[in-house]
Amino acid sequence: MNTVLKERILPTGQSLQIVQGDITIEEVDAIVNAANEHLQHGGGVAWAISKRGGPDIQKESDEWIRTKGTVSHAHPAWTSGGLLPAKYVIHAIGPVWGDGDENAKLSAAVSGSLRVADELGLQSIAFPAISTGIFGFPKERAAKVILESIETYFRENTSSGVKVIKLVLFDQPSADVFLQV
């Protein structure tokens, strides 16, 4: 079971929660997958989502790539949630640490995911700590970028229908970093 560690109401009215647990069991409209540009879900959060969500997620991802091409940081892809409790999976492309302009790429992935949620008419979304696993993005820096990007998105998109944003962190060290930031 997932545990809400902290909740804060943003100045724009949305509920921002820091949650410790498993993003694949969150009962939200969409979860965000920390994906690669080819939507091959072979490791980290992507693997866990694909495994629990079933083969439809990878099939739909392959179809996205076939018809629309690779995915960019600013324009995430989306698929159904398959067998997950979430209706959708938004596939955000997180930056690989060391490739350059990492903060801007991570910010684009977060705001792009929120934009897709609005385009789909969603009210709730859950994010992992994008790029802090196998992509090597330092957790404290990522936490600052992710949190700032969320607040900026809602300041700039006052008509957003998204009401609940969850940052779902699998391990205690990640949760501690996000709580400190």
C-alpha positions in Angstrom: 0.0 0.0 0.0 1.2 3.5 -0.9 1.6 6.1 1.8 1.1 9.9 1.4 4.1 11.4 3.3 3.2 15.1 2.6 0.5 17.0 0.9 0.5 20.6 -0.1 -2.1 22.7 -1.8 -0.4 24.8 -4.6 -1.2 28.5 -4.9 -3.3 27.6 -8.0 -5.4 25.1 -6.0 -4.0 21.7 -7.0 -3.1 19.1 -4.4 0.6 18.0 -4.7 1.4 14.8 -2.8 4.6 13.1 -2.1 3.9 9.4 -1.8 6.2 6.5 -1.0 5.3 3.3 -2.8 4.6 1.6 -6.1 3.4 3.9 -8.9 1.9 0.9 -10.7 -0.8 0.5 -8.1 -1.8 4.2 -7.9 -5.5 4.8 -8.6 -5.2 7.9 -10.7 -6.3 8.8 -14.2 -2.7 8.5 -15.5 0.7 7.5 -14.4 3.9 8.8 -16.0 6.4 6.4 -17.3 10.1 7.4 -17.4 10.6 6.2 -20.9 13.2 6.2 -23.7 12.5 7.8 -27.0 11.8 4.5 -28.7 9.3 3.4 -26.0 11.1 0.1 -25.3 10.1 -0.6 -21.7 13.0 -2.9 -20.7 14.3 -1.4 -17.4 13.5 0.6 -14.3 10.1 2.2 -13.9 9.2 1.4 -17.5 9.8 -2.3 -17.0 7.7 -2.3 -13.9 4.8 -0.5 -15.6 4.9 -2.7 -18.6 5.2 -5.9 -16.6 2.2 -5.0 -14.3 0.2 -3.4 -17.1 0.5 -6.3 -19.5 1.5 -6.6 -23.1 -1.0 -4.0 -24.4 1.2 -1.2 -23.2 4.2 -2.3 -25.2 2.0 -3.1 -28.2 0.5 0.4 -28.1 3.9 1.9 -27.6 5.2 0.1 -30.7 2.3 1.3 -32.7 2.9 4.9 -31.5 6.5 4.7 -32.8 5.5 3.0 -36.1 2.9 5.8 -36.8 4.4 8.9 -35.2 8.1 8.2 -34.8 10.3 8.6 -31.8 9.2 10.6 -28.8 10.7 13.9 -27.6 11.1 15.4 -24.1 8.5 18.1 -24.8 5.9 15.9 -26.5 5.3 12.7 -24.5 3.4 9.7 -25.9 0.5 8.1 -24.2 -1.1 4.6 -24.2 -3.8 2.9 -22.3 -3.0 1.7 -18.8 -3.6 -1.9 -19.8 -4.2 -3.9 -16.7 -3.1 -1.0 -14.4 -5.6 0.8 -12.2 -4.7 4.0 -14.1 -6.6 4.7 -17.4 -3.5 5.9 -19.2 0.3 5.8 -19.2 2.0 9.0 -20.3 5.4 8.1 -21.6 7.7 11.0 -20.7 11.3 11.0 -22.1 13.6 11.7 -19.3 17.1 13.1 -19.9 20.2 11.0 -19.6 22.6 12.7 -17.2 25.6 14.0 -19.1 23.9 14.5 -22.4 23.6 18.3 -21.8 20.8 20.7 -21.0 19.4 18.1 -18.5 17.3 20.6 -16.4 15.5 22.0 -19.5 14.8 18.5 -20.8 13.5 17.3 -17.5 11.3 20.4 -17.1 9.9 19.8 -20.7 9.1 16.2 -19.8 7.2 17.2 -16.7 5.3 20.1 -18.4 4.6 18.0 -21.5 3.1 15.2 -19.3 0.8 17.7 -17.6 -0.2 19.1 -21.0 -1.1 15.6 -22.3 -3.1 15.1 -19.1 -5.0 18.2 -19.9 -5.5 17.2 -23.5 -6.9 13.9 -22.3 -9.2 15.7 -19.8 -7.7 14.0 -16.8 -8.0 15.1 -13.1 -5.2 13.1 -11.5 -1.7 12.1 -12.4 1.2 10.3 -10.7 4.9 10.9 -11.6 8.0 8.8 -10.7 11.3 10.5 -10.0 12.0 10.8 -13.7 15.6 10.1 -14.8 17.0 9.5 -11.3 17.4 5.8 -11.8 19.3 4.3 -14.7 19.5 7.7 -16.4 21.7 9.0 -13.5 20.1 12.4 -12.9 21.0 13.5 -9.3 18.0 13.1 -7.1 18.1 16.5 -5.3 18.5 18.4 -8.6 15.7 16.4 -10.2 13.4 17.0 -7.2 13.9 20.8 -7.6 13.3 20.7 -11.3 10.3 18.5 -11.1 8.6 20.5 -8.3 9.4 23.9 -10.0 8.1 22.6 -13.3 4.8 21.5 -11.8 4.2 24.9 -10.1 5.2 26.8 -13.3 2.9 24.7 -15.4 -0.2 25.5 -13.2 0.8 29.2 -13.0 0.9 29.4 -16.8 -2.2 27.1 -17.4 -4.8 28.4 -15.0 -7.6 26.5 -16.7 -6.0 23.1 -16.2 -8.4 20.4 -15.2 -5.7 18.5 -13.3 -6.5 18.6 -9.6 -4.2 16.0 -8.0 -0.5 15.5 -8.7 1.3 12.7 -6.9 5.1 12.2 -6.9 5.4 8.5 -6.2 8.8 7.5 -4.9 9.7 3.8 -4.6 12.4 4.0 -2.0 13.0 5.8 1.3 16.1 7.7 0.1 14.2 9.2 -2.8 11.3 10.1 -0.7 13.6 11.8 1.8 15.2 13.9 -0.9 11.8 15.0 -2.3 10.6 15.8 1.2 13.7 17.9 1.9 13.4 19.8 -1.3 
